[in-house]
Amino acid sequence: MRNEVYQYGCPVEATLDVIGGKWKGVILYKLLEQPRRFSELKRELPTITQRMLTLQLRELEEDGIVHREIYKEIPPRVEYSLTDFGKTLKPILLAMLTWGDQYTNQIITRKSAQATTSASIAESARR
């Protein structure tokens, strides 16, 4: 593995490097409530693939945000939880929750209108 020096243009870039993407914020939000087993997360996020969930958890673990605990049982049990460092993201995640609560309907309306417009343009182009 090569040594890389990370530099960010601004603090927002650093934050998004750690929690950006479609799934990480949702995974972290679920882990705010309580530790979860992989199967629990998968069940609560039915549209994420097993491979993507594994990759996202691994990246969060590498960044020191998530802790992976392996219990020596038969069958082995693995549980994911937030580290103390990961818990510092709570205000950000709760702010995202509040914003989403306020604006989800507006986002859905806009995206639906855009999809309708795109479909109309595509239909016109086929004629």
Long-range contacts (C-beta under 8 A, 24 or more apart in sequence): 15-92, 18-60, 18-63, 18-65, 19-65, 19-89, 19-92, 21-56, 23-48, 23-52, 23-53, 23-56, 24-56, 24-59, 24-60, 25-93, 25-96, 27-53, 27-56, 27-57, 27-60, 27-66, 28-60, 28-65, 28-66, 28-82, 28-86, 28-89, 28-93, 29-93, 29-96, 29-97, 31-66, 31-80, 31-81, 31-82, 31-86, 32-82, 32-87, 32-90, 32-93, 34-81, 35-69, 35-79, 35-80, 35-81, 36-79, 36-80, 36-81, 37-77, 37-78, 37-79, 37-80, 38-78, 38-80, 41-80, 60-86, 65-89
